[in-house]
Amino acid sequence: MPISYADAQPLLAALAGPLAPGEWRGSLPITYRMGPGPARVHLSISSDWSLKPLYDVIAKIPGSESPEEWVVRGNHRDGWVFGAWDPLSGQVALLAEAKSIGALHKSGWKPRRTLVYASWDGEEPGLLGSTEWAEAHAAELQRKAVLYLNSDTNTRGFLKPDGSHSLQHLLNDVAASVKDPETGGSAQARLRARMRVQGYEKDPTDDRDVAEEKARVARIAAGGGDLAIGALGSGSDFTPFLQHLGITTLSIEYEGEDDQAGVYHSNYDSFDHYVRFGDPTFAYGIAEAETVGHTVLRMAEAQVLPLQFSGFADTMRDYVGELHKLVEERRSHAAELAPLLDQNDFGLAADPTRVVGPPEREAPVPEVNLAPLDTVLRRLQTSAAAYDGAYARLAAGALSLTDAQRAQLNALLQGIEQRLTDARGLPGRDWYRHFVYAPGLLTGYAVKTLPGVREAIEGARWDEANRYAGITAERLGAYCDGIDRATALLSGK
């Protein structure tokens, strides 16, 4: 349970035992120890476990030309206690967008596509409001939704864009047009600068190879190119739309300079704390509303949905490369462990007063066939380049489409993310159907990319890894089929 530092100090001071490691120590004027200690504490917690109804609030503006294509925008409004930061900082940005769009609508403007704004209830107990709504309208959403765009918390700092990589270029384009309130540069330029600095300051003790990490950061932060967006796991209301229904999804917020540590999900997440430390002038609330609002309107108004696929292909190259590296790391680890066990090195190196058994012997790693993924990756890179080239020619006026061709193309792009899903779902959790992005089975919110293969390798389930490499390659092949058909439509074929 979250408690104040004043209440925690006598409890921590009463602990005895060995000194706590440096990274476990706080800043109170006490000696931090691991425990136990002489004190006994009785903690009484009163909780209300009764059932309550949840209320999602849904507002729509019908599209003037393509009402059967929906741009869905959501943020939850329920919070633990006050919830000023989580979730109301994002909710007020959503309301600001809705107010501006409502003013446009009153002036006579109508969006090309239908706009759906959602204020979710019951996110904190388990994404309940958004999940129930998404499941209740699943078939309709899979036919109509061209985008689900989520936000949650928002504070001073840097743009944090995550989601479907087919929208990476669009998000970069929008971020380049939004002014960062603190520096006067664009939100994209500030994020690019931060990534360059992080690459320069990379800690040599970090797990990733320093040279490899610096090369990665340099590549994605290079001037002129798109910044990579992150992959989504879980932890907010985008989950049912992306992971279960396969709808193209984005999550956009600002973070990094917030001083919010310690208030999360507690009664300290108050308006007073937020206006002192989170975003005192609400300037980043405005930046959030501008970034998300521009993205929503770009999706709503584009004659052709602004998806591009080279960013996705580049990201998949990295993900498949990580799988190859993971297999080799597991193989070398098993090979290095065997002689240590044979020679009793763990026993000889152990402290006899604190006996810890040696690790279990690992079986040699068999051949893991990632060739299907390598093959489909090459096809994906070719297909993505062809589509993006044709899309650029369309934007430049070198290609034109009839209304019928445009409708066909948009219908194809609307459902293209669903080609990365499989109704059988991921092993052990069939509700999760996306084969590129998923929360880890054992990592909570944190994402696992290419999860069917990656988690099988991590769990030494080699037959499963081979099976899901094939299934994942099939899903990526279906995605390529969609891109190729879209390219043909763009080219008038």
C-alpha positions as CSV (number, residue, x, y, z in Angstrom):
1,M,0.0,0.0,0.0
2,P,1.4,3.5,-0.8
3,I,2.2,5.4,2.4
4,S,4.0,8.7,3.0
5,Y,7.7,8.8,3.7
6,A,7.0,10.1,7.2
7,D,4.9,7.0,8.0
8,A,7.4,4.7,6.3
9,Q,10.5,6.1,8.1
10,P,9.9,4.4,11.5
11,L,9.1,1.1,9.8
12,L,12.3,1.2,7.7
13,A,14.4,2.4,10.7
14,A,13.2,-0.6,12.7
15,L,14.7,-3.1,10.2
16,A,17.8,-4.9,11.2
17,G,19.9,-7.4,9.2
18,P,22.5,-6.8,6.5
19,L,22.9,-3.5,4.8
20,A,20.7,-3.0,1.7
21,P,22.4,-2.8,-1.7
22,G,23.1,0.8,-2.8
23,E,20.4,0.7,-5.5
24,W,17.8,-0.3,-2.8
25,R,18.5,2.7,-0.5
26,G,16.4,5.8,-0.5
27,S,17.2,9.3,0.8
28,L,15.8,9.2,4.4
29,P,18.3,9.9,7.3
30,I,18.5,6.2,8.3
31,T,20.7,3.2,7.6
32,Y,18.8,1.1,5.1
33,R,18.9,-2.6,6.1
34,M,17.3,-5.7,4.6
35,G,15.5,-7.0,7.7
36,P,14.0,-8.5,9.7
37,G,13.9,-6.4,12.8
38,P,12.4,-6.3,16.3
39,A,9.3,-4.3,15.5
40,R,5.9,-5.8,14.7
41,V,3.4,-3.8,12.7
42,H,-0.3,-4.3,12.4
43,L,-1.7,-2.8,9.2
44,S,-5.5,-2.6,8.8
45,I,-6.9,-2.0,5.3
46,S,-10.5,-1.3,4.6
47,S,-11.6,-2.0,1.0
48,D,-15.0,-1.8,-0.7
49,W,-15.4,-5.0,-2.8
50,S,-19.0,-4.4,-3.9
51,L,-20.0,-4.4,-7.6
52,K,-20.7,-1.2,-9.4
53,P,-21.9,-0.4,-12.9
54,L,-19.4,1.1,-15.4
55,Y,-20.3,3.9,-17.8
56,D,-18.5,4.4,-21.1
57,V,-19.3,7.7,-22.7
58,I,-19.2,7.6,-26.5
59,A,-19.7,10.5,-28.9
60,K,-19.8,10.4,-32.7
61,I,-19.7,12.8,-35.6
62,P,-20.8,10.9,-38.7
63,G,-18.5,11.0,-41.7
64,S,-19.7,13.0,-44.7
65,E,-18.2,10.8,-47.4
66,S,-17.1,7.6,-45.7
67,P,-19.3,7.2,-42.7
68,E,-18.5,3.4,-42.5
69,E,-14.9,4.2,-41.8
70,W,-14.2,5.1,-38.1
71,V,-11.4,6.9,-36.4
72,V,-11.7,5.9,-32.7
73,R,-10.1,8.0,-30.0
74,G,-10.1,7.0,-26.3
75,N,-8.8,7.8,-22.8
76,H,-10.1,6.4,-19.5
77,R,-11.4,8.7,-16.8
78,D,-11.6,6.4,-13.7
79,G,-8.6,6.6,-11.3
80,W,-7.4,5.3,-8.0
81,V,-8.4,8.0,-5.6
82,F,-8.0,11.5,-7.3
83,G,-6.2,10.4,-10.5
84,A,-5.0,13.9,-11.6
85,W,-2.1,12.5,-13.5
86,D,-3.5,9.0,-14.2
87,P,-5.8,9.4,-16.1
88,L,-7.2,12.9,-16.1
89,S,-4.1,14.6,-17.6
90,G,-4.8,12.6,-20.7
91,Q,-8.6,12.9,-20.4
92,V,-8.6,16.7,-20.4
93,A,-6.5,16.7,-23.5
94,L,-9.1,14.4,-25.2
95,L,-11.8,16.8,-24.1
96,A,-9.8,19.8,-25.5
97,E,-9.6,18.0,-28.8
98,A,-13.3,17.2,-28.7
99,K,-14.2,20.8,-27.9
100,S,-12.2,22.1,-30.9
101,I,-13.6,19.5,-33.2
102,G,-17.1,20.3,-32.0
103,A,-16.5,24.0,-32.7
104,L,-15.4,23.1,-36.3
105,H,-18.5,21.0,-36.7
106,K,-20.8,23.8,-35.5
107,S,-19.2,26.1,-38.1
108,G,-20.3,23.7,-40.9
109,W,-17.3,21.4,-41.2
110,K,-17.9,17.7,-41.4
111,P,-15.1,15.0,-41.3
112,R,-14.7,12.7,-44.3
113,R,-14.7,9.7,-42.0
114,T,-16.7,9.1,-38.8
115,L,-15.1,10.3,-35.6
116,V,-15.7,8.3,-32.4
117,Y,-14.6,9.8,-29.1
118,A,-14.7,7.5,-26.1
119,S,-14.2,8.2,-22.4
120,W,-13.6,4.8,-20.8
121,D,-14.7,3.7,-17.3
122,G,-13.2,0.8,-15.3
123,E,-9.6,0.9,-16.8
124,E,-7.9,0.6,-13.4
125,P,-9.6,-2.6,-12.3
126,G,-8.6,-4.3,-15.6
127,L,-9.3,-2.4,-18.8
128,L,-13.0,-3.3,-18.2
129,G,-14.8,-0.5,-20.0
130,S,-12.8,-0.5,-23.2
131,T,-12.6,-4.3,-23.4
132,E,-16.3,-4.9,-22.9
133,W,-17.1,-2.2,-25.5
134,A,-14.6,-3.6,-28.0
135,E,-15.8,-7.1,-27.5
136,A,-19.5,-6.1,-27.8
137,H,-18.8,-4.2,-31.1
138,A,-16.0,-6.5,-32.3
139,A,-17.4,-7.4,-35.8
140,E,-18.4,-3.8,-36.5
141,L,-15.0,-2.4,-35.3
142,Q,-13.1,-4.9,-37.5
143,R,-15.1,-3.8,-40.5
144,K,-15.0,-0.1,-39.9
145,A,-12.2,1.1,-37.6
146,V,-9.2,2.6,-39.4
147,L,-7.5,3.7,-36.2
148,Y,-7.7,3.4,-32.5
149,L,-5.7,6.2,-30.8
150,N,-5.2,6.0,-27.1
151,S,-3.7,8.2,-24.4
152,D,-3.5,7.9,-20.6
153,T,-1.1,10.0,-18.6
154,N,0.6,13.2,-19.8
155,T,3.2,15.5,-18.3
156,R,6.1,17.8,-19.2
157,G,8.8,16.3,-21.3
158,F,9.2,14.3,-24.5
159,L,6.9,12.8,-27.0
160,K,6.3,9.1,-26.4
161,P,4.8,7.5,-29.6
162,D,4.0,3.8,-29.7
163,G,1.9,1.6,-31.8
164,S,1.5,0.1,-35.3
165,H,4.6,0.8,-37.3
166,S,2.5,1.4,-40.5
167,L,1.7,4.8,-39.0
168,Q,5.3,5.6,-38.1
169,H,5.8,8.1,-40.9
170,L,2.5,9.8,-40.3
171,L,3.3,10.3,-36.6
172,N,6.7,11.7,-37.5
173,D,5.1,14.1,-39.9
174,V,2.6,15.3,-37.2
175,A,5.4,15.6,-34.5
176,A,7.4,17.7,-36.8
177,S,4.6,20.2,-37.0
178,V,3.9,20.5,-33.2
179,K,5.8,23.0,-31.2
180,D,7.5,21.9,-28.0
181,P,6.5,24.3,-25.3
182,E,9.8,24.5,-23.5
183,T,12.3,24.7,-26.3
184,G,10.4,26.2,-29.2
185,G,11.6,23.5,-31.5
186,S,9.3,20.7,-32.8
187,A,8.3,17.8,-30.7
188,Q,10.1,15.5,-33.2
189,A,13.3,17.6,-33.1
190,R,13.4,17.5,-29.3
191,L,12.9,13.7,-29.2
192,R,15.6,13.3,-31.8
193,A,18.0,15.3,-29.8
194,R,17.2,13.3,-26.7
195,M,17.9,10.1,-28.5
196,R,21.3,11.3,-29.7
197,V,22.3,12.3,-26.2
198,Q,21.1,9.0,-24.8
199,G,23.3,7.2,-27.4
200,Y,26.3,9.3,-26.4
201,E,25.8,8.8,-22.7
202,K,25.0,5.0,-22.9
203,D,26.2,3.4,-19.7
204,P,28.9,0.7,-20.4
205,T,27.4,-1.5,-17.7
206,D,24.0,-1.8,-19.5
207,D,23.0,-5.2,-20.7
208,R,23.1,-4.3,-24.4
209,D,26.4,-4.1,-26.2
210,V,27.4,-0.4,-26.1
211,A,28.6,-0.2,-29.7
212,E,25.4,-2.0,-30.9
213,E,23.2,0.3,-28.9
214,K,25.0,3.4,-30.1
215,A,24.7,2.3,-33.7
216,R,21.0,1.6,-33.2
217,V,20.3,5.0,-31.7
218,A,22.4,6.8,-34.3
219,R,20.4,5.0,-37.1
220,I,17.0,6.0,-35.8
221,A,18.0,9.5,-34.6
222,A,19.8,10.4,-37.9
223,G,18.8,13.7,-39.3
224,G,16.1,13.5,-42.0
225,G,14.8,10.0,-41.3
226,D,11.8,9.0,-39.3
227,L,12.2,8.3,-35.6
228,A,11.2,4.8,-34.7
229,I,8.0,4.5,-32.6
230,G,7.8,1.9,-29.8
231,A,5.9,-1.3,-29.8
232,L,2.8,-1.7,-27.5
233,G,2.4,-4.4,-24.9
234,S,-0.5,-3.7,-22.5
235,G,-1.4,-1.5,-19.5
236,S,-4.0,0.8,-21.1
237,D,-7.1,0.8,-23.2
238,F,-5.4,0.1,-26.5
239,T,-5.0,-3.5,-25.6
240,P,-8.4,-5.0,-26.8
241,F,-8.2,-3.0,-30.0
242,L,-4.7,-4.0,-31.1
243,Q,-4.0,-7.3,-29.3
244,H,-7.5,-8.8,-29.7
245,L,-9.1,-7.2,-32.7
246,G,-6.1,-6.3,-34.8
247,I,-7.0,-2.7,-35.4
248,T,-4.3,-0.2,-36.4
249,T,-3.4,1.5,-33.1
250,L,-1.4,4.4,-31.7
251,S,-0.6,5.5,-28.2
252,I,0.6,9.1,-27.8
253,E,1.6,11.0,-24.7
254,Y,4.3,13.2,-23.3
255,E,6.6,12.2,-20.4
256,G,10.0,12.4,-18.9
257,E,10.2,15.6,-16.8
258,D,7.3,15.0,-14.5
259,D,8.5,14.3,-11.0
260,Q,5.6,11.9,-10.6
261,A,7.6,9.1,-8.9
262,G,5.8,7.8,-5.8
263,V,2.3,9.2,-6.6
264,Y,1.2,6.5,-9.0
265,H,-2.1,5.0,-8.0
266,S,-2.1,6.7,-4.6
267,N,-4.0,9.6,-2.9
268,Y,-0.9,11.7,-3.7
269,D,-1.9,11.8,-7.3
270,S,-3.7,15.1,-6.7
271,F,-4.4,18.3,-8.6
272,D,-2.1,20.1,-6.2
273,H,0.8,17.8,-7.0
274,Y,0.2,17.8,-10.7
275,V,0.1,21.6,-11.0
276,R,3.3,21.9,-8.9
277,F,5.3,19.1,-10.6
278,G,3.5,17.4,-13.5
279,D,2.7,20.2,-16.0
280,P,2.4,23.5,-14.0
281,T,1.3,25.6,-17.0
282,F,-0.6,22.8,-18.8
283,A,1.5,23.6,-21.8
284,Y,2.1,19.9,-22.5
285,G,-1.6,19.2,-22.2
286,I,-2.0,21.6,-25.1
287,A,0.9,19.9,-27.0
288,E,-0.8,16.5,-26.4
289,A,-4.2,17.8,-27.7
290,E,-2.4,19.2,-30.8
291,T,-0.4,16.1,-31.5
292,V,-3.3,13.7,-31.1
293,G,-5.9,16.1,-32.6
294,H,-3.8,16.6,-35.8
295,T,-3.3,12.8,-36.1
296,V,-7.0,12.1,-35.7
297,L,-7.9,14.7,-38.3
298,R,-5.2,13.5,-40.7
299,M,-6.7,10.0,-40.5
300,A,-10.2,11.4,-40.8
301,E,-9.6,13.6,-43.8
302,A,-7.1,11.7,-45.9
303,Q,-8.4,10.7,-49.3
304,V,-6.2,7.6,-49.0
305,L,-5.4,6.3,-45.5
306,P,-1.9,7.5,-44.7
307,L,-0.3,4.1,-44.0
308,Q,3.2,3.4,-45.2
309,F,5.1,0.2,-44.7
310,S,8.9,0.8,-44.9
311,G,9.1,1.6,-41.2
312,F,7.3,-1.6,-40.4
313,A,9.7,-3.6,-42.6
314,D,12.7,-2.0,-40.9
315,T,11.3,-2.8,-37.5
316,M,10.6,-6.4,-38.5
317,R,14.2,-6.7,-39.7
318,D,15.3,-5.7,-36.2
319,Y,12.9,-8.1,-34.5
320,V,13.9,-11.1,-36.6
321,G,17.6,-10.3,-36.0
322,E,16.9,-10.3,-32.3
323,L,15.4,-13.8,-32.5
324,H,18.6,-15.1,-34.3
325,K,20.7,-13.4,-31.6
326,L,18.6,-14.9,-28.8
327,V,19.0,-18.4,-30.2
328,E,22.7,-18.0,-30.3
329,E,22.9,-16.6,-26.8
330,R,20.9,-19.6,-25.5
331,R,23.1,-22.0,-27.4
332,S,26.4,-20.5,-26.1
333,H,25.0,-20.2,-22.5
334,A,24.2,-23.9,-22.4
335,A,27.6,-24.8,-23.9
336,E,29.5,-22.6,-21.3
337,L,27.5,-24.0,-18.4
338,A,28.2,-27.7,-19.0
339,P,32.0,-27.6,-18.2
340,L,31.4,-25.4,-15.1
341,L,29.0,-28.1,-13.7
342,D,31.3,-30.9,-14.7
343,Q,34.3,-29.3,-12.9
344,N,32.2,-28.4,-9.8
345,D,33.2,-24.7,-10.3
346,F,30.0,-23.5,-8.6
347,G,30.7,-25.6,-5.5
348,L,34.3,-24.5,-5.3
349,A,33.4,-20.8,-5.8
350,A,30.5,-20.8,-3.3
351,D,30.6,-19.2,0.2
352,P,30.3,-22.2,2.5
353,T,28.3,-20.2,5.1
354,R,25.7,-19.2,2.5
355,V,25.3,-22.3,0.4
356,V,23.5,-21.8,-2.9
357,G,23.0,-24.7,-5.2
358,P,24.3,-24.7,-8.8
359,P,22.0,-23.9,-11.7
360,E,20.4,-26.8,-13.5
361,R,22.1,-28.3,-16.5
362,E,20.7,-27.0,-19.7
363,A,20.2,-29.3,-22.7
364,P,22.1,-28.4,-25.9
365,V,20.0,-26.1,-28.0
366,P,18.8,-27.8,-31.2
367,E,18.5,-26.2,-34.6
368,V,15.8,-23.5,-34.6
369,N,14.4,-23.0,-38.1
370,L,13.9,-19.2,-38.5
371,A,14.3,-19.5,-42.3
372,P,10.5,-18.9,-42.9
373,L,10.9,-15.5,-41.1
374,D,14.0,-14.6,-43.0
375,T,12.3,-15.4,-46.3
376,V,9.1,-13.4,-45.6
377,L,11.2,-10.5,-44.3
378,R,12.9,-10.2,-47.7
379,R,9.5,-10.2,-49.3
380,L,8.2,-7.6,-46.8
381,Q,11.0,-5.2,-47.5
382,T,10.4,-5.5,-51.3
383,S,6.6,-5.1,-50.9
384,A,6.9,-2.1,-48.5
385,A,9.3,-0.3,-50.8
386,A,7.0,-0.8,-53.8
387,Y,3.9,0.5,-52.0
388,D,5.6,3.5,-50.4
389,G,7.1,4.4,-53.8
390,A,3.6,4.3,-55.4
391,Y,2.1,6.2,-52.5
392,A,4.7,9.0,-53.0
393,R,3.9,9.2,-56.7
394,L,0.2,9.5,-55.8
395,A,0.9,12.3,-53.4
396,A,3.0,14.0,-56.0
397,G,0.2,13.8,-58.6
398,A,1.9,11.3,-60.8
399,L,-0.8,8.8,-60.2
400,S,-4.6,9.2,-59.9
401,L,-7.4,7.0,-58.6
402,T,-11.0,6.7,-59.5
403,D,-13.5,6.9,-56.6
404,A,-14.1,3.2,-56.9
405,Q,-10.3,2.4,-56.8
406,R,-9.9,4.7,-53.8
407,A,-12.7,3.0,-51.9
408,Q,-11.2,-0.4,-52.7
409,L,-7.8,0.7,-51.5
410,N,-9.1,2.2,-48.3
411,A,-11.1,-0.9,-47.5
412,L,-7.9,-2.9,-47.9
413,L,-5.8,-0.6,-45.8
414,Q,-8.5,-0.5,-43.1
415,G,-8.2,-4.2,-42.4
416,I,-4.5,-4.8,-43.1
417,E,-3.4,-4.9,-39.4
418,Q,-5.8,-7.8,-38.9
419,R,-3.7,-9.9,-41.3
420,L,-1.1,-10.0,-38.5
421,T,-3.6,-11.8,-36.2
422,D,-4.7,-15.4,-36.0
423,A,-8.0,-16.6,-34.5
424,R,-6.2,-19.4,-32.7
425,G,-4.3,-16.8,-30.6
426,L,-0.9,-17.1,-28.9
427,P,0.0,-20.3,-27.0
428,G,-1.5,-20.4,-23.6
429,R,-3.6,-17.2,-24.1
430,D,-5.8,-17.4,-27.1
431,W,-7.5,-14.0,-26.4
432,Y,-4.2,-12.4,-27.6
433,R,-4.2,-12.8,-31.3
434,H,-1.6,-10.4,-32.7
435,F,1.6,-12.2,-33.8
436,V,3.9,-9.1,-33.9
437,Y,2.9,-7.2,-30.7
438,A,1.8,-8.7,-27.3
439,P,2.4,-8.2,-23.6
440,G,4.8,-10.8,-22.3
441,L,3.2,-13.8,-20.6
442,L,5.4,-13.2,-17.6
443,T,6.3,-9.5,-18.0
444,G,3.0,-7.7,-17.1
445,Y,2.7,-4.6,-19.3
446,A,6.0,-4.9,-21.1
447,V,5.9,-5.9,-24.8
448,K,7.2,-9.0,-26.4
449,T,7.6,-8.7,-30.2
450,L,7.1,-11.7,-32.4
451,P,5.8,-13.3,-29.1
452,G,4.9,-16.8,-30.3
453,V,8.5,-17.4,-31.3
454,R,10.4,-15.2,-28.8
455,E,8.7,-16.6,-25.7
456,A,9.2,-20.2,-26.9
457,I,12.9,-19.6,-27.4
458,E,13.1,-18.0,-24.0
459,G,11.3,-21.0,-22.4
460,A,13.5,-23.5,-24.3
461,R,10.4,-24.9,-26.0
462,W,12.1,-25.6,-29.3
463,D,9.4,-27.5,-31.1
464,E,7.0,-24.7,-30.3
465,A,9.5,-22.1,-31.5
466,N,9.8,-23.9,-34.9
467,R,6.0,-24.2,-35.2
468,Y,5.3,-20.5,-34.4
469,A,8.1,-19.3,-36.6
470,G,6.1,-20.9,-39.4
471,I,2.7,-19.5,-38.2
472,T,4.2,-16.0,-37.7
473,A,5.7,-16.1,-41.2
474,E,2.3,-17.0,-42.6
475,R,0.8,-14.0,-40.9
476,L,3.5,-11.8,-42.3
477,G,3.0,-13.3,-45.7
478,A,-0.7,-12.4,-45.6
479,Y,0.3,-8.9,-44.6
480,C,2.6,-8.8,-47.7
481,D,-0.3,-10.0,-49.8
482,G,-2.3,-7.0,-48.6
483,I,0.5,-4.6,-49.4
484,D,1.0,-6.1,-52.9
485,R,-2.7,-5.8,-53.6
486,A,-2.7,-2.2,-52.3
487,T,0.2,-1.4,-54.6
488,A,-1.6,-2.9,-57.6
489,L,-4.7,-0.7,-56.8
490,L,-2.5,2.4,-56.5
491,S,-1.0,1.6,-59.9
492,G,-4.4,1.1,-61.5
493,K,-4.1,-2.6,-61.9
